[in-house]
């Protein structure tokens, strides 16, 4: 499997996951207060939403790469 087909399949998988889940979240540690040797840290939950158009675009781009990449080399 050549690199173009591998990228195409990866785009299709990422696009499908983006459509299925709609986003992801992660936890970020931040320092809220620092007074000398005393430090107070806070964990914040950040959420990243993946737009619908981005998932569809990734699937379409992957499909296009599969079609064009397959025709480019015989």
C-alpha positions as a printed Julia matrix, in Angstrom:
74×3 Matrix{Float64}:
   0.0    0.0     0.0
   1.54   3.29   -1.04
   1.61   6.46    1.03
  -1.26   8.19   -0.8
  -3.63   5.29   -0.15
  -2.54   5.17    3.49
  -3.26   8.9     3.92
  -6.6    8.47    2.14
  -7.7    5.65    4.46
  -6.54   7.65    7.5
  -8.61  10.67    6.37
 -11.68   8.51    5.91
 -11.27   6.95    9.37
 -10.66  10.32   11.07
 -13.65  11.84    9.27
 -15.91   8.96   10.3
 -14.76   9.21   13.92
 -15.36  12.97   13.84
 -18.91  12.42   12.62
 -19.57   9.63   15.12
 -18.26  11.38   18.25
 -18.59  15.05   17.33
 -15.59  16.05   19.44
 -13.29  15.07   22.29
 -12.34  16.34   25.72
  -9.17  16.44   27.76
  -8.04  17.58   31.21
  -5.61  20.48   31.58
  -3.75  21.34   34.8
  -3.35  25.08   35.44
  -1.89  27.07   38.32
  -4.56  29.22   39.92
  -2.64  30.81   42.81
   1.06  30.88   43.64
   2.1   32.47   46.94
   5.75  31.78   47.65
   6.24  28.05   48.22
   2.47  27.42   48.21
   0.92  26.65   44.86
  -2.74  25.92   44.14
  -3.46  24.12   40.89
  -6.79  23.5    39.2
  -7.81  20.82   36.73
  -9.93  22.13   33.9
 -11.85  19.93   31.49
 -11.54  21.3    27.96
 -13.87  20.18   25.16
 -13.03  20.43   21.46
 -15.98  20.18   19.09
 -15.39  18.89   15.57
 -17.67  20.6    13.04
 -19.87  18.46   10.84
 -18.36  19.98    7.69
 -14.85  18.97    8.8
 -15.83  15.3     9.18
 -17.61  15.24    5.84
 -14.71  17.09    4.19
 -12.17  14.6     5.53
 -14.21  11.67    4.2
 -14.61  13.31    0.79
 -10.91  14.21    0.61
  -9.94  10.65    1.54
 -12.27   9.22   -1.09
 -10.91  11.59   -3.7
  -7.34  10.61   -2.83
  -8.24   6.95   -3.15
  -9.71   7.49   -6.6
  -6.99   9.84   -7.89
  -4.17   7.94   -6.18
  -5.32   4.67   -7.72
  -5.39   6.13  -11.24
  -2.04   7.9   -10.96
  -0.01   4.7   -10.78
  -0.87   1.67  -12.87
